[in-house]
Every structure is written in C-alpha cells, then in structure tokens.
C-alpha cells in the first residue's frame, strides 16, 4: 500500500486589516481569496500549519470565526453584516480602493490596506447580478491570474450566496446565512453603539429578525425600504426588548431636563399589559408603538 504524505506549510499573519489578511492567504495558497470586511480596524494574529487549501480554509474558519461554504473556494464571511450594510448612516464604511482586472479569462486583484471593493467594481466576462443588499458588501479580494470561475466561487462564498442559474453570475443569498448575519449585525451594533437608546433599538431589531423564519426575512428584504409591522406580545423576547427601548428613552428625556414632562406622560399614558406594535424597516431603525389601557396607540418611540 502506497501512502502519500503531503508537505505542510506554516501560515503566519501578524495581525492587520482584512485586505492584508486576504493578501497573506492568497500569497500562501496561490488561490484567489475573497473576504467580507466587517469593519474591524485590526484582525487578530494567526499561525497554523496546512497541507492543502482546504486545510487553510478550515483553519481560517476556526481562527477568525468565519462562515464558509461547501467546496474548495477560499471565500469567507463573518457572523455579522457590517453596520455600513445594515444602515449606511449607522457605521463607517471602509474606503473604496484596490485594483481588479480580467485578461483572457484570468483575474488579478490587489487589495489596498484599509480599502475594499464592492460587487459593482468587479468586472468579469458576464455581469454579476445579485441581491440589492449584497451590493453594499465591502470585499477584500486578492488574486493573481486566477481562473475567473474560481474567483466567482470565492465571491459567492464570501457573500453567503449561491449560483441561481448555471452559466450565469447570478448570486443570491442563502436564506439561513442571510438571516444569521442580519441578527449578528444588529447584535454587534447594540454592543458598540454608545447611545443607550440606539443600542436598545438594535437589540430589538435583532430580536425581530431572530423570531422570523429565514423565508420571511428574505421576503422582507426583497426590495429596499420595505417595512413590516409585528405585534410583540407580553412575555415575549421582543416585548421585553421594546420596553427596554421605552425605558432608555425615558432616561434620556430626564437626563436632557425634559421640561415638557414627556417622560412622565410616557410612563403614565401607556399600559404595560398591552401588546407593542413594532414597525421594522430595512432602511431605518425600528419604531415602537405603545398602547393605552384601551389598546389605542399612545406613544411612538
């Protein structure tokens, strides 16, 4: 019996930007690499041994808590969409930069430290069609004379997308991954937003999406600016989250020397036993409508 032993190599990354990580992995594997940039100013250092690109892919998944797709493509996304995708005004978007070219079916892409590309800047032999939300994705792409098909596969993996039509670059989000990253994105925003009321809204937004099946989330995000009203019943996680927003709003009013007494009116006018209507929009923070003792809308927060 003949046993083949593959030579191993050591991948070393001193820490740095997403673009620098993509470049380092590409140089080590000589494969095209696409990574969704979550907006972190510096990624952790990493060192691991690998024998084949699939080994490096698995080590990357473990080290950076990336999500990956089946197959050999070196495309990586995190557990969350960056704030710049969820609400463009809520988080800084990395600067656009880097080069991307296609010559005779081969792609060369050189990322720039701290800068990213978007789907619209990727020029291939066929137009890349994708979901409107994914066009916002900031991507770090590193490749040198790589087959076009391999780059597209890595792109799809990083976006959490799948090819919808054979022979066409139609990349549509995988429902479970899309929802997971939305929930994770709002959770991350809640942890990093210094405004307590805004942070509580992001917690509630995460709760809204967590409670929805992936198919409903896809329908909600079918087009920009769509809204959905959800009833948060007493005792539910969303109801608790809604009331946390109201309490945070009251504290903010009092801190701001609320001369009109709006805080007191808010506390006295709404009935804590009534359901709360949550107006969720793909284009703006969620709004909460609290009812009085007769069940009529009283305050919007």
C-alpha positions in Angstrom: 0.0 0.0 0.0 1.4 3.4 -1.0 0.8 6.3 1.3 1.4 9.8 0.1 2.5 12.3 2.7 1.7 15.9 1.7 4.2 18.5 2.7 2.9 21.0 5.2 3.5 24.7 5.3 3.0 27.3 8.1 0.8 30.3 7.6 1.7 33.3 9.6 -0.3 36.5 9.9 0.9 39.2 12.3 -2.5 40.8 12.5 -3.8 43.7 10.4 -6.7 44.7 8.1 -9.0 42.4 6.2 -7.2 43.4 3.0 -3.8 42.3 4.5 -5.3 39.0 5.6 -6.7 38.3 2.1 -3.3 39.2 0.6 -1.4 36.9 3.1 -3.6 33.9 2.5 -3.5 34.4 -1.3 0.3 34.5 -1.3 0.4 31.4 0.9 -2.0 29.3 -1.2 -1.7 30.9 -4.6 -5.5 30.7 -4.7 -8.0 33.6 -5.1 -9.2 34.9 -1.8 -12.3 37.0 -1.0 -13.2 38.1 2.5 -16.2 40.2 3.7 -14.8 43.2 5.5 -16.7 43.6 8.8 -15.1 46.9 9.6 -12.8 45.8 12.3 -9.7 48.1 12.3 -7.4 45.2 13.1 -7.8 41.4 12.9 -6.0 39.1 15.4 -2.7 37.5 14.6 -2.8 33.9 13.4 -0.4 31.0 12.8 -1.3 27.5 11.6 0.0 24.6 9.5 -1.7 23.5 6.4 -1.1 21.0 3.5 -3.9 21.8 1.1 -6.0 24.9 0.5 -9.0 23.1 2.2 -6.9 22.8 5.3 -6.1 26.5 5.3 -9.8 27.2 4.8 -10.8 25.2 7.8 -8.1 26.8 9.9 -9.3 30.3 8.8 -12.9 29.3 9.8 -11.8 28.3 13.3 -9.3 31.1 13.9 -11.5 34.0 12.7 -14.9 32.5 13.3 -15.7 32.9 9.7 -18.6 31.3 7.8 -17.6 29.2 4.8 -19.4 27.4 2.0 -19.0 23.8 0.8 -16.3 23.2 -1.7 -12.7 24.5 -2.0 -13.3 28.2 -2.7 -11.4 30.5 -0.3 -14.3 32.9 0.3 -15.0 34.0 3.9 -17.7 36.0 5.7 -18.2 36.6 9.4 -21.1 36.0 11.7 -22.5 39.5 11.0 -23.1 42.0 8.2 -21.2 45.2 8.9 -23.1 48.3 10.2 -22.4 50.0 6.9 -24.6 47.5 5.1 -27.4 47.4 7.7 -27.9 51.2 7.8 -25.4 53.2 5.8 -25.5 56.1 8.3 -25.0 53.9 11.4 -21.4 52.8 10.8 -18.4 53.9 8.9 -17.8 52.2 5.6 -14.2 51.4 4.6 -12.7 53.5 1.8 -13.1 52.1 -1.7 -9.8 51.0 -3.3 -7.7 48.3 -4.8 -7.4 47.0 -8.3 -9.4 44.3 -10.2 -8.7 43.3 -13.8 -9.7 40.5 -16.2 -7.4 39.4 -19.1 -8.0 36.3 -21.2 -10.2 34.7 -18.5 -7.7 35.3 -15.7 -8.3 37.7 -12.8 -5.7 39.7 -10.9 -6.9 41.7 -7.9 -4.7 43.6 -5.5 -6.4 44.9 -2.3 -5.2 48.0 -0.6 -4.7 48.3 3.2 -7.9 49.6 4.8 -9.8 49.8 1.5 -12.3 47.5 -0.2 -14.2 46.7 -3.4 -17.9 46.3 -4.0 -19.7 44.0 -6.4 -20.3 46.9 -8.8 -16.5 47.3 -9.2 -15.9 43.6 -10.2 -15.8 43.4 -14.0 -16.0 39.9 -15.3 -16.9 38.4 -18.7 -20.5 38.4 -17.6 -22.4 40.9 -15.4 -22.5 39.9 -11.8 -26.2 40.0 -10.7 -27.0 39.8 -7.0 -29.5 40.9 -4.3 -29.7 44.6 -3.7 -28.5 44.2 -0.1 -25.3 42.3 -1.2 -24.3 45.2 -3.5 -23.4 47.0 -0.3 -20.9 44.3 0.8 -17.3 45.6 1.3 -14.9 43.0 0.0 -11.2 42.4 0.2 -10.1 40.4 -2.9 -6.7 39.1 -3.6 -5.8 37.1 -6.8 -3.1 36.7 -9.4 -4.0 35.4 -12.8 -6.7 33.2 -11.2 -9.3 31.4 -13.3 -12.5 33.6 -13.5 -14.7 30.7 -12.3 -12.6 30.3 -9.1 -12.9 34.0 -8.3 -16.7 33.8 -8.7 -16.9 30.8 -6.4 -14.9 32.6 -3.7 -17.1 35.7 -4.2 -20.2 33.7 -3.7 -18.8 32.0 -0.6 -17.9 35.4 1.0 -21.3 36.8 0.3 -23.1 33.8 1.7 -24.7 33.3 -1.7 -25.3 30.6 -4.3 -25.4 30.4 -8.1 -29.1 30.6 -9.1 -28.5 29.9 -12.8 -26.0 27.6 -14.4 -23.5 29.5 -16.6 -24.6 32.9 -15.2 -23.2 35.0 -12.4 -26.5 35.3 -10.6 -25.5 35.3 -6.9 -28.5 35.2 -4.5 -28.3 35.0 -0.7 -28.7 31.7 1.1 -31.6 32.4 3.4 -30.2 30.9 6.6 -26.8 32.7 6.2 -28.5 35.9 5.3 -30.7 35.9 8.4 -27.8 34.8 10.6 -25.6 37.7 9.5 -28.5 40.2 9.9 -29.2 39.0 13.5 -25.4 39.1 14.2 -25.0 42.5 12.7 -27.7 44.2 14.8 -26.3 42.4 17.9 -22.9 43.8 17.2 -24.3 47.3 16.7 -26.0 47.0 20.0 -22.7 46.2 21.7 -20.8 49.0 20.1 -23.3 51.9 19.9 -22.5 54.4 22.8 -26.1 55.8 22.7 -28.1 53.7 25.1 -31.5 54.2 23.3 -30.0 53.5 19.9 -28.3 50.4 21.3 -31.6 49.1 22.7 -33.2 49.6 19.3 -30.6 47.4 17.7 -31.2 44.7 20.3 -34.9 44.9 19.4 -34.1 44.7 15.7 -32.1 41.6 16.3 -35.0 40.1 18.2 -37.4 40.9 15.4 -35.3 39.1 12.8 -34.4 36.2 15.2 -38.1 35.5 15.6 -38.8 35.3 11.8 -38.2 32.2 9.7 -35.5 32.7 7.0 -38.1 32.8 4.2 -40.0 35.7 5.8 -36.7 37.6 6.3 -36.0 37.1 2.6 -39.4 38.4 1.7 -38.9 41.5 4.0 -35.6 42.3 2.3 -36.9 41.6 -1.2 -36.6 45.3 -2.0 -35.0 48.3 -0.4 -37.1 50.3 2.2 -39.7 47.6 2.8 -41.5 47.6 6.2 -43.3 45.1 8.3 -45.4 45.6 11.5 -45.0 42.9 14.1 -47.0 42.5 17.3 -44.9 42.0 20.4 -47.0 40.2 22.9 -46.4 40.4 26.7 -43.8 38.0 27.9 -42.0 37.6 24.5 -38.4 38.5 24.0 -39.4 41.2 21.5 -41.9 42.7 24.1 -39.1 42.9 26.7 -36.8 44.5 24.1 -39.4 47.0 23.1 -39.9 48.1 26.8 -36.1 48.4 27.2 -36.2 50.9 24.4 -39.0 52.8 26.1 -37.2 52.9 29.4 -34.0 54.0 27.8 -35.9 56.8 26.0 -37.4 57.9 29.3 -34.0 58.0 31.0 -32.7 60.1 28.1 -35.5 62.5 28.3 -34.9 63.1 32.0 -31.2 63.4 31.5 -31.9 66.1 29.0 -34.0 68.1 31.5 -37.4 67.3 30.0 -39.3 70.5 30.7 -42.4 69.4 28.9 -42.9 66.4 31.1 -42.9 64.0 28.2 -41.1 61.3 30.3 -43.9 61.3 32.9 -46.6 61.3 30.2 -44.9 58.4 28.5 -44.8 56.4 31.8 -48.3 57.2 32.8 -50.0 57.0 29.4 -49.1 53.6 28.2 -50.3 50.2 29.5 -47.5 47.7 30.2 -50.0 44.8 29.8 -50.9 45.7 26.2 -49.0 44.3 23.1 -46.5 46.6 21.4 -46.6 47.2 17.7 -43.1 47.1 16.2 -42.6 48.8 12.8 -39.5 47.3 11.3 -37.9 48.8 8.2 -34.9 47.7 6.1 -33.9 51.3 5.7 -34.3 52.8 9.2 -34.2 51.8 12.9 -37.3 50.1 14.3 -40.1 52.2 15.7 -42.3 51.0 18.7 -45.9 51.9 19.2 -47.2 51.6 22.7 -50.9 51.5 23.6 -53.0 53.0 26.4 -55.3 50.9 28.6 -58.0 50.9 25.9 -55.5 49.4 23.4 -55.3 52.5 21.3 -51.9 53.8 20.1 -50.5 56.3 22.5 -46.8 56.8 22.0 -44.3 56.2 19.2 -40.7 55.7 20.3 
